[in-house]
Amino acid sequence: MLVLDDPGKVQELTEAWRRAGERIGFVPTMGALHAGHQALLARARAENTRLVISLFVNPTQFDRPDDFRTYPHDLPRDLRLAEEAGCDLAWTPTALQMYPPGPPTVVEVTGLSGILEGAARPGHFRGVATVVTKLFHIVRAHRAYFGAKDWQQAIIVRRLVADLKMEPEIVICPTVREPDGLALSSRNVNLTPEERRAAPVLFRALSWGAGEIRAGRRDPDALRRGIGARIAAATAAPLDYIAVVRPETLEPLLAADPPVLLALAIRFSRARLIDNLLVEA
């Protein structure tokens, strides 16, 4: 596995691969790799002839400085896992390489970026859209892989690619969970033991909501109340939101007719967690 930091050298290599007829799969990450990332890498490895991972903690998508400071970093471990996953290239740019001095150019998908996570974390998706545009421009991948846990992010990236006529096909892969249902996240390490015991209630509550929809219940307010009550019975951590929305547009639904996305965010003491569940037609 090659390890490069210079964007120009990465672009030269991936362009050479493309000229040789290789198909490039790309998994952009902020490091702190876990089994969810490994699932993305495994799928990308199976569907492409070359596999690229980026390991870059993007400062512009953090709305709180303390969240950026406490985000887990272990580059040697991440590189070992990337090599074990069969990556051909690990790109490890610095913040200065990604954001040269001077007035910055920014990219924003309006509308989708201002709701749900965007409302709770102002500027977050502008940072995501900007860095993803840079990453895609340099790697020139045929496919890019994102996890369904970050559904809003994946939908925004898909819209970004469509609007700017960029090449990569955006592949959204299923959420990977612990045996008790907790969605894998780099921030799970910040949960206290008590919070970790309570956190699986998020998936249980979403699963209850999905079961109600499949049973013909269509009242979004009743679904939100039921999900919230189940979470409140297990933890006093405050919820940022519970949403019952259309999956592709994230528009609130007057009636929960599938397909429906149930999504939520909760703030534990040192970790803010998100989760969602798609109820298909």
Backbone as a ProteinNet text record, in pm:
[ID]
protein_1_A
[PRIMARY]
MLVLDDPGKVQELTEAWRRAGERIGFVPTMGALHAGHQALLARARAENTRLVISLFVNPTQFDRPDDFRTYPHDLPRDLRLAEEAGCDLAWTPTALQMYPPGPPTVVEVTGLSGILEGAARPGHFRGVATVVTKLFHIVRAHRAYFGAKDWQQAIIVRRLVADLKMEPEIVICPTVREPDGLALSSRNVNLTPEERRAAPVLFRALSWGAGEIRAGRRDPDALRRGIGARIAAATAAPLDYIAVVRPETLEPLLAADPPVLLALAIRFSRARLIDNLLVEA
[TERTIARY]
84.8	0	87.9	60.4	128.3	62.9	145	94.7	147.8	57.5	95.3	20.5	82.2	10.9	-9.4	80.2	74.8	-40.1	-133.7	-247.6	-205.4	-99.9	-56.6	-9.7	63.3	111	-4.3	-103.6	-221.9	-293.1	-309.6	-379.4	-302.8	-171	-90.2	-109.7	-110.3	-124	-261.7	-366.2	-500.8	-529.6	-474.1	-489.1	-419.9	-303.3	-233.7	-316.3	-377.1	-464.8	-580.3	-640.7	-754.7	-711.4	-596.3	-547.6	-522.2	-488.2	-462.3	-590.4	-704.9	-831.8	-875.7	-808.3	-846.8	-975.3	-1051.8	-1171.8	-1137.8	-1157.5	-1112.9	-1231.5	-1222.8	-1317.5	-1253.9	-1332.6	-1279.5	-1364.5	-1297.3	-1365	-1304.1	-1372.2	-1321.6	-1354.2	-1255.2	-1278	-1205.1	-1238.8	-1164	-1081.1	-1046.6	-967.6	-1052.1	-983.6	-1051.3	-1133.4	-1070.8	-1142.1	-1201.7	-1321.1	-1389.2	-1453	-1531.6	-1588.2	-1680.3	-1741.7	-1823.6	-1739.9	-1624.7	-1534.3	-1483.6	-1454	-1403.2	-1505.7	-1634.6	-1738.5	-1740.9	-1723.2	-1716.3	-1596.5	-1482.1	-1361.8	-1377.1	-1440.5	-1458.4	-1545	-1651.7	-1737.6	-1664.9	-1594.6	-1521.1	-1412.8	-1346.9	-1243.9	-1304.2	-1424.4	-1488.9	-1539.7	-1570.9	-1636.9	-1544.5	-1416.9	-1324.2	-1188.3	-1105.9	-972.2	-868.5	-898	-809.5	-892.2	-829.5	-898.8	-816.6	-880.5	-816.9	-894.3	-820.8	-882.3	-815.7	-894.9	-836.9	-854.5	-751.8	-751.7	-722.6	-828.8	-813.7	-923.5	-884	-980.6	-1005.4	-1118.4	-1147.3	-1192.9	-1111.5	-1147.7	-1269.8	-1300.6	-1409	-1548.4	-1558.5	-1691.5	-1724.1	-1636.9	-1664.2	-1723.5	-1840.2	-1903.3	-1855.4	-1787.1	-1736.8	-1587.7	-1504.3	-1359.8	-1328.3	-1405.8	-1377	-1401.8	-1500	-1527.5	-1410.6	-1353.9	-1238	-1117.9	-1096	-980.4	-989.6	-1109.8	-1125.2	-1151.1	-1158.5	-1182.4	-1064.1	-1089.8	-979.2	-883.5	-753.4	-648.8	-556	-533.3	-434.5	-396.1	-314	-280.6	-210.3	-112	-48.7	-149.1	-242.8	-345.5	-432.6	-473.5	-558.8	-488.1	-359.6	-284.8	-273.6	-255.5	-248.8	-381.4	-493.2	-624.1	-652.2	-609.8	-631	-553.5	-431.5	-352.6	-414.6	-462.4	-527.7	-653.6	-720.5	-841.8	-812.8	-686.2	-650.4	-641.8	-623.9	-612.4	-483.6	-494.5	-377.3	-310	-388.7	-337.1	-408.4	-330.9	-384.6	-336.2	-431.7	-398.8	-416.3	-310	-310.9	-271.5	-354.6	-316.8	-318.4	-246.7	-250.8	-356.9	-394.1	-492.2	-439.4	-309.4	-252.5	-257.4	-238.7	-247.3	-390.2	-488	-627.3	-683	-630.4	-681.4	-563.1	-511.1	-399.1	-438	-338.8	-368.7	-444.3	-522	-596.6	-746.4	-824.7	-970.8	-1013.1	-1092.6	-1125.6	-1238.7	-1233.2	-1346.3	-1430.5	-1561.3	-1647.9	-1757	-1809	-1915.8	-2028.9	-2151.8	-2264.7	-2385.3	-2446.8	-2572.9	-2683.7	-2743.2	-2843.1	-2968	-3047.9	-3170.7	-3142.6	-3086.3	-3055.7	-2956.9	-2872.6	-2768.4	-2816.5	-2937.4	-2981.8	-3081.2	-3112.4	-3213	-3149	-3221.3	-3176.4	-3034.4	-2935.4	-2798.8	-2747.9	-2788.7	-2744.5	-2796.3	-2918.4	-2973.1	-2903.8	-2868.2	-2802.4	-2654.4	-2594.7	-2450.7	-2427.3	-2449.2	-2436.8	-2298.5	-2299	-2174.8	-2115.8	-2169.6	-2112.5	-2113.7	-2227	-2236.3	-2169	-2149.8	-2066.8	-1922.8	-1874.6	-1742	-1733	-1838.1	-1840.8	-1838.4	-1928.4	-1938	-1809.1	-1745	-1621	-1509.4	-1491.1	-1380.9	-1408.5	-1533.3	-1565.1	-1538.2	-1572.1	-1542.9	-1393.2	-1311.4	-1166.1	-1119.2	-1169.2	-1128.8	-1164	-1286.1	-1330	-1249.2	-1220.2	-1144.7	-1005.7	-946.1	-808.9	-803.8	-892	-885.9	-942.9	-1043.6	-1104.8	-1154.6	-1224	-1273.2	-1395.3	-1417.7	-1539.2	-1656.2	-1625.9	-1728.6	-1674.7	-1764.4	-1728.3	-1831.9	-1785.5	-1867.3	-1890.1	-2018.1	-2057.9	-2151.5	-2153	-2238.3	-2375.3	-2476.8	-2614.1	-2636.2	-2549.2	-2567.3	-2565.8	-2477.7	-2472.2	-2556.8	-2685	-2773	-2779.2	-2795.9	-2807.6	-2680.1	-2566.5	-2439.7	-2434.9	-2474.1	-2469.5	-2563.1	-2681.8	-2778.2	-2726.4	-2662.9	-2605.6	-2493.2	-2407.3	-2298.3	-2354.4	-2457.1	-2518	-2574.6	-2639.1	-2692.8	-2579.7	-2473.7	-2357.7	-2300.5	-2283.7	-2228.2	-2320.1	-2451.1	-2545.9	-2546.1	-2548	-2557.2	-2431.4	-2314.8	-2188.7	-2137.9	-2219.5	-2184.2	-2047.8	-2028	-1904.8	-1922	-1808.6	-1815.1	-1854.6	-1805.1	-1820.4	-1965.5	-1993.3	-2121.1	-2116.6	-2219.6	-2223	-2296.2	-2223.4	-2276.9	-2301.1	-2427.7	-2463.1	-2475.4	-2393.4	-2386.1	-2459.4	-2513.4	-2591.5	-2511.5	-2582.5	-2522.4	-2473.2	-2353.5	-2298.1	-2320.1	-2368.5	-2407.8	-2336.7	-2326.1	-2281.9	-2391.1	-2359.1	-2461.1	-2586.1	-2571.6	-2689.1	-2761.9	-2719.7	-2789.9	-2728.3	-2634.3	-2575	-2497.9	-2528.4	-2457.9	-2312.3	-2222.4	-2080.4	-2049.5	-1971.1	-1931.6	-1798.8	-1715.7	-1589.5	-1610.9	-1728.4	-1755.5	-1806.9	-1833.1	-1881.2	-1780.4	-1651.1	-1548.8	-1562.5	-1634.9	-1652.5	-1770.8	-1845.3	-1956.9	-1904.6	-1968.1	-1937.6	-1994.3	-1949.5	-2006.8	-2158.8	-2212.8	-2358.4	-2425.7	-2368	-2424.9	-2416.4	-2306.1	-2292.7	-2399.7	-2434.7	-2540.2	-2676.1	-2695.8	-2825.3	-2837.7	-2725.4	-2727.9	-2802.5	-2804.7	-2879.5	-3028.6	-3079.6	-3221.7	-3253.5	-3154.2	-3179.5	-3228.9	-3158.8	-3199.7	-3330.3	-3349.2	-3474.7	-3592.8	-3575.3	-3684.5	-3712.9	-3608.2	-3628.7	-3695.4	-3654.3	-3714.3	-3861.7	-3895.3	-4036.6	-4112.2	-4056.9	-4122.3	-4139.1	-4035.4	-4045.2	-4154.2	-4165.8	-4270.9	-4409.6	-4424.4	-4553.3	-4590.7	-4492.5	-4520.8	-4560.3	-4487.9	-4520.4	-4657.4	-4701.2	-4833.1	-4944.4	-4908.3	-5009.3	-5028.3	-4949.4	-4959.3	-4895.1	-4962.9	-4916.9	-4900	-4925.4	-4921.3	-4777.6	-4709.8	-4571.5	-4557.4	-4653.9	-4644.5	-4649.3	-4736.9	-4744.9	-4616.4	-4558.6	-4432	-4320.7	-4312.4	-4208.8	-4228.3	-4354.2	-4378.9	-4339.7	-4375.5	-4344.8	-4195.1	-4123.5	-3977.7	-3914.8	-3958.7	-3902.7	-3930.1	-4048.6	-4083.2	-3996	-3969.6	-3886.3	-3742.1	-3693.5	-3557.8	-3552	-3652	-3653.2	-3661.1	-3720.3	-3728.9	-3593.6	-3497.5	-3367.4	-3256.1	-3272.5	-3165.8	-3224.5	-3158.4	-3199.3	-3127.6	-3043.9	-2972.5	-3072.1	-3050.8	-3148.7	-3139.2	-3255.1	-3263	-3256.1	-3179.3	-3178.6	-3301.3	-3332.7	-3450	-3487	-3613.6	-3663.2	-3737.4	-3699.2	-3754.8	-3820.8	-3931.7	-4002.3	-4009.5	-3922.6	-3901.9	-3895.7	-3904	-3886	-3736	-3694.1	-3550.8	-3466.8	-3515.9	-3432.6	-3427.7	-3531.2	-3536.4	-3530.2	-3549.6	-3552.9	-3667.6	-3770.4	-3887.3	-3975.4	-4026.7	-4118.2	-4243.2	-4294.7	-4410.5	-4536.1	-4645	-4774.3	-4833.9	-4795.8	-4837.1	-4718.1	-4690	-4570.3	-4592.3	-4616	-4630.4	-4491	-4450.2	-4316.2	-4295	-4169.6	-4050.6	-4042.1	-3994.9	-3983.7	-3846.2	-3784.7	-3662.4	-3694.7	-3667.8	-3674.4	-3533	-3513.8	-3379	-3382.4	-3271.6	-3264.8	-3121	-3107.7	-2977.4	-2994.3	-2895.3	-2901.5	-2766.1	-2768.7	-2645.1	-2618.5	-2521.3	-2470.2	-2366.2	-2304.2	-2217.3	-2098.4	-2034.2	-1917.1	-1928.8	-2048.5	-2066.9	-2206.6	-2211.9	-2339.5	-2355.5	-2461.9	-2481.9	-2601.3	-2589.6	-2701.6	-2731.3	-2854.7	-2892.6	-3016.5	-3043.2	-3162.8	-3201.4	-3320.7	-3370.6	-3460.1	-3434.6	-3512.2	-3622.8	-3746.5	-3860.9	-3901.8	-3873.4	-3895.1	-4037.7	-4078.4	-4214.2	-4228.7
-119.8	0	124.2	214.4	343.5	438.2	519	622.8	756.2	844.9	974.8	1084.6	1200.1	1315.2	1424.1	1433.8	1541.2	1521.6	1615.9	1600.6	1584.6	1654.9	1644.3	1503.7	1440	1304.4	1204.8	1227.8	1142	1152.4	1274.1	1293.6	1231.7	1244.3	1182.2	1030.4	969	824.1	778.3	844.8	800.5	825.9	931.5	954.8	843.7	799.1	688.9	561.5	536.3	419.4	427	543.8	559.5	535	587.4	567	419.4	345	201.6	118.6	185.4	114.4	62.5	105.8	62.4	132.3	62.8	121.8	153.8	279.4	326.9	339.8	270.8	287	371.9	460.3	558.9	560.2	551.7	562.8	680.9	796.2	910.1	893.6	912	896.3	1006.2	1017.3	1103.1	1017.6	897.5	810.4	749	707.8	638.6	522.1	441.4	338.4	232.7	186.9	80.9	-13.9	-109	-211.7	-153.2	-37.9	26.7	69.6	131.1	167.3	43.1	-60.3	-182.9	-244.1	-231.1	-280.7	-200	-69.8	13.9	-25.6	-45.3	-82.3	-218.5	-312.4	-445.7	-440.7	-361.9	-352.3	-282.6	-175	-103	-190.3	-271.5	-362	-464.5	-512	-614.6	-559.5	-429.7	-374.2	-293.9	-283.3	-200.8	-269.3	-223.2	-281.7	-206.5	-83.7	-5.8	52.6	58.2	107.5	216.9	332.3	448.4	483.7	511.7	565.1	698.2	794.9	918.6	919.1	965.2	975.7	1121.7	1198.4	1342.2	1390.9	1439.6	1497.2	1640.6	1661.5	1788.4	1893.7	1995.2	2092	2175.7	2193.6	2285.7	2227.4	2097.8	2042.4	2025	2075.5	2073	2206.3	2201.3	2324.6	2366.6	2275.1	2308	2273.3	2368.9	2340.9	2222.8	2204.7	2094.4	1959.7	1953	1829	1795.1	1895.4	1873.4	1827.3	1891.1	1855.1	1713.4	1667.7	1536.2	1424.7	1457.4	1351.8	1255.6	1124.6	1028.6	1026.8	1018.8	1014.5	896.7	813.7	706	664.5	745.7	722.2	588.7	549	418.3	302.8	305.6	200.3	205.9	326.7	340.1	289.6	318.7	272.7	120.3	62	-84.3	-146.2	-90.7	-143.9	-122.8	-9.2	17.2	-82.6	-111.9	-209.2	-348.4	-385.2	-514.6	-525	-412	-411.4	-415.9	-410.5	-420.5	-288.9	-179	-49.1	-43	15.9	40.2	172.3	265.7	398.1	452.3	501.2	577.3	721.1	812	953.9	1022.5	1085.1	1145.9	1293.8	1376.7	1517.5	1593	1703.3	1793.9	1901.4	1969.7	2077.9	2187.5	2216	2320.3	2280.6	2151.3	2105.9	2115.1	2091	2095.9	2237.4	2321.4	2458.2	2555.6	2590.5	2685	2820.4	2900.6	3032.6	3120.9	3212	3306.1	3283.2	3370.6	3355.5	3220.8	3144.4	3009.4	3007.7	2908.9	2875.2	2771.8	2793.8	2700.6	2650.3	2532.1	2469.8	2438.2	2466	2438.2	2392.6	2284.9	2237.6	2299.2	2405.4	2476.7	2391.1	2426.5	2351.8	2227.8	2126.1	2002.2	2023.9	2126.2	2147.7	2223.7	2278.2	2362	2298	2170	2102.2	1986.5	1933.2	1819.6	1844.5	1767.8	1787.9	1927.7	1981.1	2114.4	2222.1	2204.9	2301.4	2290.6	2168.9	2147.6	2183.7	2176.3	2200	2297	2426.4	2524.2	2518.9	2516.3	2515.6	2377.4	2277.2	2142.3	2090.6	2097.9	2040.3	2127.4	2255.3	2336.1	2283.5	2249.8	2190.6	2056.5	1974.1	1843.5	1859.9	1943.9	1961	2016.2	2108.4	2167.5	2064.3	1988.3	1891.4	1776.3	1733.7	1624.8	1667.8	1791	1840.9	1835.1	1876	1869.6	1725.1	1637.3	1496.9	1432.1	1455.4	1395.1	1449.4	1578.6	1639.2	1578.5	1545.1	1494.8	1344.3	1267	1121.3	1072.7	1142.4	1103.2	958.3	922.2	785	761.1	634.2	595.6	576.9	529.4	511.8	561.7	619.8	660.4	601.7	558.6	478	552.1	557.1	623.7	531.9	549.7	467.6	529.5	445.3	492.9	557.2	531.1	597.4	748.7	797.1	940.4	966.8	935.5	939.8	1078.6	1181.2	1316.4	1355.3	1321.6	1349.3	1282	1154.5	1081.1	1141.4	1183.5	1244.2	1378.8	1454.8	1582.9	1561.3	1463.7	1435	1387.8	1305.9	1258.7	1376.9	1471.9	1589.7	1677.8	1691.7	1768.5	1713.1	1582.7	1518	1538.3	1525.4	1542.3	1686.5	1782.9	1923.3	1971.9	1925.6	1972.4	1880.6	1782	1689.1	1624.3	1581.6	1512	1362.8	1292.2	1154.9	1048.8	1047.1	924.6	886	758.6	703.5	696.3	748.2	747.7	621.9	536.1	409.3	421.6	404.6	413.1	271	238.5	103.1	96.3	-21.2	-34.5	1	51	80.6	-47.9	-42.3	-155.3	-129.5	-230.8	-214.4	-313.6	-274.9	-367.8	-473.9	-585.9	-689.5	-639.2	-536.5	-483.5	-375	-348.5	-253.7	-116.4	-81.9	51.4	68.1	174.2	202	235.1	174.9	201.5	347	409.1	548.3	570.4	656	690	758.6	817.5	889.2	798.6	672.2	582.3	567.2	586.2	571.6	678.6	786.1	894.2	872.2	763.6	733.4	682.1	725	666.2	524.3	439.5	304.3	304.8	397	404.1	445.3	542.5	586.2	475.3	401	291.2	184.8	159.6	62.3	112	243.6	299.8	322.2	342.8	387	293.6	161.7	76.6	106.7	186.4	220.9	299.9	366.5	443.3	351.4	240.8	147.4	78.3	45.4	-18.8	73.8	201.7	297	317.6	327.6	339.8	214.8	98.7	-26.6	-34	15.4	22.8	110.3	227.1	316.5	251.7	180.7	112.3	6.4	-64.7	-165.3	-103.2	12.6	82.5	120.6	170.4	209.3	86.9	-22.6	-144.6	-199.9	-168.8	-212.8	-118.8	-13	77.2	206.5	230.4	357.7	466.9	577.8	680.3	819	835.9	966.4	998.9	1093.8	1125.6	1174.2	1253	1302.3	1187.9	1091.6	976.6	894.4	882	809.2	880.2	1011.9	1085.7	1075.3	1085.8	1075.2	936.7	832.8	697.7	670.4	716.3	699.7	775.7	900.2	981.6	923	869	810.8	690.8	609.6	491	528.9	633.1	678.2	741.7	822.8	889.4	790.2	673.5	572.9	509.9	524.7	460.9	558.7	688	784.5	924.9	1006.5	1147.1	1235.7	1178.8	1258.3	1327.4	1454.8	1528.8	1493.8	1486.4	1464.2	1597.4	1602.5	1720.6	1720.1	1603.5	1593	1447.4	1427.9	1301.9	1340.1	1281.9	1322.9	1205.8	1236.2	1140.9	1207.9	1165	1242.3	1152.2	1217.5	1148.4	1121.7	1000.6	968.2	1051.9	1078.5	1145	1296.4	1354.3	1500	1549.5	1459.6	1491.1	1585.5	1587.4	1670.9	1604.1	1681	1623.9	1568.3	1460.6	1393.1	1424.1	1449.4	1464.4	1328.3	1227.9	1090.3	1000.4	907.5	824.5	707	740.1	637.2	602.7	475.8	438.3	473.6	506.9	499.8	616.4	583.9	680.9	663.9	776.2	772.9	822.5	739.1	779.2	815.5	935.8	981.9	1054.7	1048.7	1117.2	1152.4	1242.9	1279.7	1303	1261.1	1271.2	1317.5	1394.3	1447.6	1381.5	1291.7	1240.9	1338.8	1307.1	1405.1	1445.4	1348.9	1380.3	1324.9	1285	1227.8	1260	1314.2	1335.8	1226.6	1146.2	1033.1	1056.6	1006	1007.4	864.6	841.9	711.6	731.7	634	640.2	500.6	491	364	392.7	324.6	342.3	238	284.6	196.2	203	97.3	99.9	59.3	95.5	63.6	-86.9
0	0	0	-93.2	-95.3	5	70.4	160.5	109	68.5	14.2	87.7	98.5	153.4	48.1	-48.4	-147.5	-246.1	-254	-346.2	-491.9	-533.6	-672	-706.9	-615.6	-641.3	-643.2	-556.7	-557.6	-691.2	-739.9	-867.2	-983.2	-982.1	-1087.2	-1088.2	-968.7	-959.7	-1006	-958.5	-995.4	-1143.1	-1198.8	-1342.1	-1421.5	-1374.7	-1442.1	-1435.4	-1321.1	-1308.6	-1408.3	-1419.4	-1510.7	-1655.5	-1692.4	-1829.8	-1857.6	-1751.7	-1767.5	-1763.5	-1750.5	-1750.5	-1614.6	-1508.9	-1373.9	-1330.2	-1245.3	-1183.4	-1038.6	-1000.3	-869.4	-774.5	-661.8	-552.7	-444.4	-384.6	-289.4	-163.5	-48	81.1	155.5	156.6	233.2	381	468.4	612.6	688.9	815.7	907.7	1003.1	958.8	1044.1	1154.2	1263.2	1373.7	1318	1233.7	1159.8	1253	1216.9	1290.5	1189.8	1239.9	1152.1	1045.7	1072.4	971	851.7	879.3	770.1	697.7	774.3	712.7	617.6	651.4	561.1	431.3	441.3	321.4	235.3	300.5	227.1	160.4	230.3	173.1	47.7	53.2	-64.4	-178.6	-146	-249.9	-311.3	-229.6	-279.6	-376.4	-343.3	-425.7	-558.3	-563.5	-681.5	-772.4	-737.2	-813.7	-822.8	-915.3	-928.1	-845.8	-808.1	-720.8	-606.1	-488.1	-369.1	-303.8	-285.2	-221.9	-96.3	11.1	133.5	164.3	208.3	260.8	412.1	481.3	626.7	659.9	681.4	701.8	794.4	911.4	1004.4	959.2	895.1	829.1	929.7	955.4	1060.1	1027	898.7	863.9	886.1	917.3	940.2	1088.1	1174.2	1317.6	1359.7	1422.9	1467.5	1605.9	1677.7	1811.1	1818.3	1862.4	1872.1	1962.5	2070.9	2162.6	2094.7	2004.9	1932.9	1840.8	1776.9	1690.3	1771.8	1888.2	1970.5	2023.8	2056.3	2118.5	2017.9	1888.7	1789.8	1792.2	1796.2	1813.1	1693.8	1723.7	1620.8	1650	1552.4	1563.9	1422.6	1358.3	1217.7	1195.3	1276.9	1252.3	1253.3	1347.4	1351.6	1226.6	1185.6	1067.3	942.3	929.6	813	812.2	929.5	936.3	893	942	904.8	756.3	703.9	561.2	476	515.7	439.4	449.2	569.1	585.8	499.7	475.3	393.8	244.7	207.5	66.5	-6.6	66.1	0.3	-82.9	-198.9	-282.7	-247.4	-198.4	-165.8	-43.8	50.9	164.2	148.8	140.2	123.5	258.1	307.6	440.2	431	371.6	355	487.5	490	604.2	580.4	688.1	675.7	583.4	588.9	504	356.9	328.5	189.9	136.5	221.9	179.2	179.1	267.3	280.8	281.9	164.3	158.5	219	257.9	315.3	217.1	272.1	189.6	200.9	140.9	145.4	88.1	161.6	115.3	12.9	-73	-159.6	-87.5	-81.4	-11	-105.8	-74.1	-151.5	-54.3	-94.9	-5.9	-87.2	-40.9	-98	-12.7	-63.3	15.9	33.4	131.6	156.6	239	178.2	248.5	362.7	352.3	452.3	575	571.4	681.2	775.5	754.8	836.3	912.7	1010.4	1090.4	1142.9	1096.1	1143.4	1112.2	998.8	961.4	1055.2	1105.6	1201	1335.1	1373.7	1502.2	1498.3	1379.7	1365.2	1249.2	1271.6	1162.2	1095.9	964.2	888.6	866.1	933.8	923.9	780.6	714.4	580.2	475.1	503.9	414	417.2	535.6	547.7	478.6	493.1	427.6	276	224.6	79.2	20.5	92.6	42.9	36.4	144.2	144.5	49.2	36.7	-55.2	-199.8	-232.5	-367.3	-396.4	-299.5	-316	-330.6	-243.4	-247.3	-380.7	-426.8	-552.6	-671.1	-668.7	-778.8	-789.8	-675.9	-676.2	-702.2	-637.6	-650.7	-783	-837	-964.3	-961.2	-855.5	-840.9	-928.4	-960.7	-1031.4	-935.1	-813.7	-711.1	-577.7	-495	-359.9	-264.1	-148.8	-58.7	73.4	114.4	237.3	315.2	446.8	531.9	551.2	562.3	579.5	715.3	813.6	943.1	926.6	839	807.4	682.9	692.4	575.4	514.8	596.7	543.5	469.3	524.1	456.2	320	315.1	188.5	85.3	128.4	36.2	-15.7	72.7	31.4	-69.4	-43.8	-137.5	-271.4	-266.7	-391.7	-470.8	-403	-470.6	-524.4	-447.4	-490.2	-620.4	-625.4	-744.4	-864.8	-842.5	-952.7	-1003	-911.1	-951.3	-1021.8	-976	-1034.3	-1144.6	-1181	-1288.9	-1262.9	-1138.4	-1102.5	-1130.6	-1137.8	-1187.2	-1085.3	-963.6	-885.2	-859.3	-876.8	-832.5	-680.4	-613.6	-467.9	-421.5	-352.5	-304.5	-154.7	-112.4	29.4	83.6	181.4	236.2	370.8	405.6	529.2	654.3	753.2	883.2	948	1002.3	1076.8	1225.2	1296.2	1436.2	1526.9	1652.8	1756.2	1774.2	1838.8	1860.6	1931.5	2015.6	2086.8	2008.1	1885.8	1799.6	1788	1873.5	1866.3	1736.2	1662.2	1537.6	1565.5	1488.8	1508	1473.4	1558.6	1539.5	1609.5	1550.9	1614.9	1748.6	1768.2	1892.1	2004.4	1974.2	2079.5	2192.9	2162.1	2266.6	2373.7	2345	2441.8	2535.5	2516.8	2606.9	2740.5	2849.3	2979	2982.4	3076	3084.5	3097.4	3176.4	3192.2	3061.2	2993.3	2865.9	2761	2762.4	2666	2688.5	2814.7	2843.4	2796.1	2800.9	2762.9	2612.2	2541.9	2402.3	2306.5	2327.7	2233.3	2225.9	2320.8	2315.2	2188.3	2130.5	2008.6	1897.5	1877.3	1772.6	1808.8	1935.8	1975.8	1950.2	1981.5	1961.4	1813.1	1732.4	1588.3	1532.1	1580.5	1533.8	1570.7	1690	1727.9	1627.9	1595.3	1500.3	1364.5	1318.6	1189.6	1193	1305.8	1318.8	1315	1377	1373.6	1230.4	1155	1016.1	934.5	952.3	877.4	916.2	1037.9	1082.7	1038.4	964.1	910.1	985.8	1090.8	1164	1080.2	1065.4	972.7	1035.5	1163.2	1228.5	1270.4	1203.5	1240	1384	1432.9	1570.4	1670.4	1646.9	1736.1	1730.2	1612.7	1599.5	1675.9	1662.7	1734.4	1885.2	1929.8	2073.8	2125.3	2051.7	2095.4	2099.5	1996.4	1994.6	2110.5	2130	2237.9	2375	2395.8	2526.5	2556.8	2457.5	2479.1	2511.8	2447.8	2478.6	2617.1	2650.3	2780.4	2895.7	2871.5	2976.9	3007.4	2914.5	2932.7	2966.3	2929.9	2952.9	2963.4	3044.7	3056.6	2956	2871.4	2771.4	2678.8	2650.5	2568.5	2420.4	2359	2214.3	2141.2	2034	1947.4	1856.5	1802.1	1715	1695.9	1661.6	1607.3	1480	1368.4	1240.1	1169.6	1103.7	1018.3	881.5	788.7	666.9	544.4	428	301.6	281.8	250.3	248.7	153.5	33	-67.6	-51.9	7.5	19.5	162.9	260	403	438	354.2	381.3	486.6	583.7	683.5	616.4	671.6	614.5	696	625.6	691.5	724.6	646.6	671.1	641.3	730.6	720.2	625.4	499.5	396.9	343.7	350.8	304.9	158.1	119.9	204.5	303.3	423.2	532.1	596.9	629.4	708.7	848.9	948.3	1088.6	1131.7	1181.3	1215.8	1349.3	1422	1550.8	1583.7	1680.1	1735.2	1884.3	1962.2	2107.9	2159.6	2267.5	2325.9	2460.8	2462.4	2588	2641.1	2753	2818.4	2731.3	2664.6	2582.6	2441.2	2404.4	2270.4	2220.1	2100.1	2033.9	1928.6	1941.6	1852.3	1760.5	1638.7	1544.8	1502.1	1459.4	1407	1320.3	1236	1152.3	1109	1059	1007.1	887.1	777.4	655.8	650.4	634.5	619.1	473.4	400.1	256.3	222.1	101.9	57.4	41.7
[MASK]
+++++++++++++++++++++++++++++++++++++++++++++++++++++++++++++++++++++++++++++++++++++++++++++++++++++++++++++++++++++++++++++++++++++++++++++++++++++++++++++++++++++++++++++++++++++++++++++++++++++++++++++++++++++++++++++++++++++++++++++++++++++++++++++++++++++++++++++++++++++++++

